[in-house]
Amino acid sequence: EAQVTQNPRYLITVTGKKLTVTCSQNMNHEYMSWYRQDPGLGLRQIYYSMNVEVTDKGDVPEGYKVSRKEKRNFPLILESPSPNQTSLYFCASSSLSGQGKAGELFFGEGSRLTVL
Amino acid sequence: RKEVEQDPGPFNVPEGATVAFNCTYSNSASQSFFWYRQDCRKEPKLLMSVYSSGNEDGRFTAQLNRASQYISLLIRDSKLSDSATYLCVGYGGATNKLIFGTGTLLAVQP
């Protein structure tokens, strides 16, 4: 089954304690991206990757890091989480072949993060 | 002004009604548009892609008006199960980025 898998789905942590949210896709997609979703602000892109070892900042990259060592995995790292990073996070992937295919995203189920 | 703007709603409609949402975009270089559906606390899922003037899939019709820079989504014969948030997404332009609207909430009442 084609899917994007995120872990953990729910996490409560404290300020400053490093954490990683994993994301894996089994569709051989080149493009992967992380979003956060907050009430009234919609989905905002954090980081994205066009392929292995190629990553770029999105609209709200501050406080986050990513890596793309393998095509299927795109972990999101919060080195020193702060309360303003409390949010719902989505990982997504897409094939880049064909017109506009990068817009046809497959999303993971989301990771709800609370930073106390 | 946001690049992609939607009326947040909520749109409260009775079952069987026809409802239309509009989405306006400011980047005339946007090449493609998409409508995603998102249920409460769930991930967005692609509903329709719009590459040219429009697209139709059963009860759902999307239309693109490049001159006026808006995309519409029409839902006919609304079902209770259509209740969700509908996200408008633009793609393309110089940065080849996806820009999400903040979503329109639809509540279909029995």
Interface residues (C-beta under 8 A of the other chain):
Chain A: S33 Y35 G40 L41 G42 L43 R44 Q45 L88 F90 Q99 G100 A102 G103 E104 L105 F107 G108 E109 G110
Chain B: Q31 S32 F33 F34 Y36 R41 K42 E43 P44 K45 L46 S49 Y51 L87 V89 Y91 G92 N96 K97 L98 F100 G101 T102 G103
